[in-house]
Amino acid sequence: MVDEGRSGGSPRLWEDGGSRAAGTILVTALAAGVLAYLFRRSREQEAAEPANRLAALMSALGDSDNVQAGQEFFVEKLLPEFKPALLAILGEIEDVVDQAFRRAEKQIKKL
């Protein structure tokens, strides 16, 4: 029986002086991973600060009378006028989906 692991050309890295090269590569890869993690984490913290400012601004605007008046206008005036148009759009989408399923069924039956 032939031992394929040791037969032929090159010996394994950990069995000869190549372990130093393998260790160097491993340590370099580990250091690069740590640096990438630290860099990404610092960028996430920088991105979180503007999000907190935006949340504070939105909560301040949400409490104002202008936003409440706009919401009342939208619910009382615009929404009832758009309701028939939205229902018509949904009906058309339903027809298109039904046609697509009918075509798919026909193609499956032809197989």
N, C-alpha and C positions, 0 to 999 in steps of 0.2 A: 504494500500500500504506500502511496506517495503522499507526503505531507505537503500540500500545496502552499501552505502559509510560509514555509521556510525554503522551499525549493526555488531555484532560479536566482534571479538577480538581486534585488536590493533587500537588505535586512530591515526590520522594522525600526521606526524612529526611536522607540524607547529602549531598544536593545543595544544601540551603539551610541556614538557621540552626538547623534542628531537630536537627542532629547533637549539639549540646550536650545537648538533652533525651534523646536516645537514649543518649548516653554516661552521663548521670546515672542513667538507668534500669538500664543494664548494670552500672555500678559498684555500685549499690544491691543488685541481685540477687546479684552476686558476693559482696558483703560479708555478705548474709544467709545465703548458702550456707556461707561460711566459719564464721560464728558457729554455725550449726546443726551443722556437722561437729564443731567444738570442744566444743559442749555435749553432743552425743551421745557423743563419745569420753570425756569426763570421767565421764559416767554409767556407761559400760561399765567403766571402771576401778574405780569405786565398787562395782559389782555383782560384779566379779571377786574382791574381797577376801573377802566372806562365803563365796563358793564355795571358796576356798582353805581357809578355816577348816573348812568342812563336810567337805572331802576329808581334812583332817588328823584330824578327829574320827572319820570312818568308818574310816580306816586304823587308828586306835588301837582302835576297837571291834572291827574285824576280827581283830585279833591276840589278843583276849581269849578266855578259856576258855568264857565264856557263849555266845558266838556259835558256837563250834565245837560245843558241846553241843546248841545249838538246831538247827544244821544236821544233826547226826547224828540227832536225834530226828525231824526232818522226813523225812530220806531213809529211815530205817529203819522208822519207825512210820506216819507219815501218808501218805506217797506210795503204799505198797502198798495201803492202804485206799481211797484216792481213785482208783486206777488203773481199776477197773471203771466207776466213775461217769464219769470223763473219756472212756473209750472209748465209753460209751453216748451221751454228749453229742456226740462227734464223729460217731457213726453217724447221729444225728438230723439234724445239720447236713448231712451228706452226702445224706440223703434229701430234705431241703428243697431243696438246690441242684439235685439231679437232677430233681425235679418242676418247678422253675422253668425249667430248660433244655428240658424236654419241652414245656412251655407255649410257650416262645419259639419252638421249632421249628415247632410247630403254627401259630402266628401267622404265621411267615414263609412257610410253605407255603400259607396262605390268601391271601397277597398275590398 
